[in-house]
């Protein structure tokens, strides 16, 4: 370069906000973007993960139901443990995505992302039931923030990685 850009010498200009580096440098994949592997959307692993997530949620509710006598407390406890399960699934999905993204295999987290959304939606059911049964006061700013968060969690598997429901 001619030195006009100082520290920017050697970097090609961007066009429409995109980098001029090859796609392989950005994604970690050696294949050009149009020729990347087709994304499997309906796999047996997806159904198994969904069934496992729902089975764990049912087990959590059964454990709470048979250990606590008061129904409002059952849902409060179920919401607590269900949230912990949801957090573990989220962390697993996040770290799996971070590891596979550099290899261009980000589609491999799709079943986990959908499983997280389902488990977290069940957690919301326990939480909402707990709030209703325990007559907990609701604050508007918390309800709005929580509603947006749950909406994004449910929409993420379908929009983030163009996911389709398993048949």
C-alpha positions as CSV (number, residue, x, y, z in Angstrom):
1,X,0.0,0.0,0.0
2,X,1.0,3.6,-0.3
3,X,1.0,4.4,3.5
4,X,-2.1,6.5,3.5
5,X,-3.9,4.2,5.9
6,X,-1.1,3.7,8.5
7,X,-1.9,0.7,10.5
8,X,-4.5,-0.3,7.9
9,X,-1.9,-1.0,5.2
10,X,-2.3,-4.5,3.9
11,X,-6.0,-4.8,4.7
12,X,-8.3,-4.8,1.8
13,X,-11.3,-2.5,1.9
14,X,-14.7,-3.8,2.9
15,X,-17.6,-3.9,0.5
16,X,-21.1,-3.6,2.0
17,X,-19.8,-4.3,5.5
18,X,-18.3,-7.6,4.6
19,X,-14.6,-8.5,5.0
20,X,-12.5,-9.1,1.9
21,X,-10.9,-12.1,3.5
22,X,-11.8,-15.5,2.0
23,X,-14.8,-17.2,3.6
24,X,-12.5,-20.0,4.9
25,X,-10.7,-17.5,7.1
26,X,-13.9,-16.3,8.7
27,X,-15.7,-19.6,9.4
28,X,-12.8,-22.0,9.8
29,X,-14.2,-24.1,6.9
30,X,-12.1,-24.8,3.9
31,X,-15.1,-25.1,1.6
32,X,-16.5,-22.1,-0.1
33,X,-19.8,-20.9,1.4
34,X,-22.0,-22.1,-1.5
35,X,-20.5,-25.6,-1.4
36,X,-20.8,-26.3,2.3
37,X,-22.3,-29.6,3.5
38,X,-26.1,-29.9,3.4
39,X,-27.5,-29.4,6.9
40,X,-29.3,-32.5,8.3
41,X,-32.5,-31.3,10.0
42,X,-34.4,-34.4,10.8
43,X,-32.3,-36.9,12.7
44,X,-33.0,-39.7,15.2
45,X,-30.7,-37.9,17.6
46,X,-33.1,-34.9,17.6
47,X,-36.1,-37.1,18.6
48,X,-34.0,-38.9,21.3
49,X,-32.8,-35.6,22.8
50,X,-36.3,-34.2,22.9
51,X,-37.6,-37.4,24.5
52,X,-34.7,-37.3,27.0
53,X,-35.4,-33.7,27.9
54,X,-39.1,-34.3,28.4
55,X,-38.4,-37.5,30.4
56,X,-36.1,-35.6,32.7
57,X,-38.7,-32.9,33.2
58,X,-41.3,-35.5,34.1
59,X,-38.9,-37.1,36.5
60,X,-38.2,-33.7,38.1
61,X,-41.9,-33.1,38.6
62,X,-42.5,-36.6,39.9
63,X,-39.7,-36.3,42.4
64,X,-41.1,-33.0,43.6
65,X,-44.6,-34.3,43.7
66,X,-43.8,-37.3,45.9
67,X,-41.4,-35.4,48.2
68,X,-43.5,-32.3,49.0
69,X,-47.1,-32.3,50.3
70,X,-48.1,-28.8,49.4
71,X,-49.0,-28.4,45.7
72,X,-47.8,-24.7,45.4
73,X,-44.5,-25.8,46.9
74,X,-44.3,-28.7,44.4
75,X,-44.4,-26.3,41.5
76,X,-41.9,-23.9,43.2
77,X,-39.4,-26.8,43.7
78,X,-40.1,-28.2,40.2
79,X,-39.4,-24.7,38.7
80,X,-36.1,-24.5,40.6
81,X,-34.8,-27.9,39.5
82,X,-36.2,-27.5,36.0
83,X,-34.3,-24.2,35.7
84,X,-31.1,-25.9,36.7
85,X,-31.6,-28.6,34.1
86,X,-32.3,-25.9,31.5
87,X,-29.1,-24.1,32.5
88,X,-27.0,-27.3,32.1
89,X,-28.5,-27.9,28.7
90,X,-27.8,-24.3,27.7
91,X,-24.2,-24.5,28.9
92,X,-23.6,-27.7,27.0
93,X,-25.1,-26.3,23.8
94,X,-23.1,-23.1,24.1
95,X,-19.8,-24.7,24.6
96,X,-20.5,-27.3,21.9
97,X,-21.4,-24.6,19.5
98,X,-18.3,-22.6,20.3
99,X,-16.1,-25.7,19.7
100,X,-17.8,-26.7,16.4
101,X,-18.2,-23.2,14.9
102,X,-14.5,-22.9,14.0
103,X,-14.8,-26.3,12.2
104,X,-17.8,-25.1,10.2
105,X,-20.0,-27.8,11.9
106,X,-22.3,-25.4,13.7
107,X,-25.3,-27.3,12.4
108,X,-24.4,-30.2,14.8
109,X,-25.8,-28.2,17.7
110,X,-29.3,-28.0,16.2
111,X,-30.7,-30.9,18.2
112,X,-29.3,-29.5,21.4
113,X,-30.7,-26.0,20.7
114,X,-34.1,-27.4,20.1
115,X,-33.9,-29.5,23.2
116,X,-32.9,-26.5,25.2
117,X,-35.9,-24.6,23.9
118,X,-38.3,-27.4,24.8
119,X,-36.8,-27.9,28.3
120,X,-36.9,-24.2,29.0
121,X,-40.5,-23.9,27.8
122,X,-41.4,-26.7,30.3
123,X,-39.5,-24.7,32.9
124,X,-41.6,-21.7,32.1
125,X,-44.7,-23.8,32.6
126,X,-43.6,-24.8,36.1
127,X,-42.6,-21.2,36.8
128,X,-45.9,-19.7,35.7
129,X,-47.9,-22.3,37.6
130,X,-45.8,-21.6,40.7
131,X,-46.4,-17.8,40.4
132,X,-50.1,-18.4,40.1
133,X,-50.5,-20.9,42.9
134,X,-48.2,-19.0,45.3
135,X,-49.9,-15.6,44.6
136,X,-46.5,-14.1,43.9
137,X,-46.6,-10.4,43.0
138,X,-45.5,-9.6,39.4
139,X,-43.4,-6.5,38.5
140,X,-44.0,-5.2,35.0
141,X,-40.4,-4.7,34.0
142,X,-39.5,-8.3,35.0
143,X,-42.5,-9.7,33.1
144,X,-41.6,-7.8,29.9
145,X,-37.9,-8.8,30.1
146,X,-38.8,-12.4,30.9
147,X,-41.4,-12.5,28.0
148,X,-38.8,-11.3,25.5
149,X,-36.2,-13.8,26.8
150,X,-38.6,-16.7,26.5
151,X,-39.7,-15.6,23.1
152,X,-36.1,-15.4,21.8
153,X,-35.4,-18.9,23.3
154,X,-38.3,-20.5,21.6
155,X,-37.7,-18.7,18.3
156,X,-33.9,-19.3,18.3
157,X,-33.9,-23.0,17.0
158,X,-36.0,-22.0,14.1
159,X,-34.4,-18.7,13.1
160,X,-30.8,-18.9,14.3
161,X,-29.8,-22.0,12.3
162,X,-32.9,-22.3,10.0
163,X,-34.1,-25.3,11.9
164,X,-37.2,-27.4,10.9
165,X,-39.2,-29.5,13.2
166,X,-38.4,-33.3,13.1
167,X,-41.1,-35.4,11.4
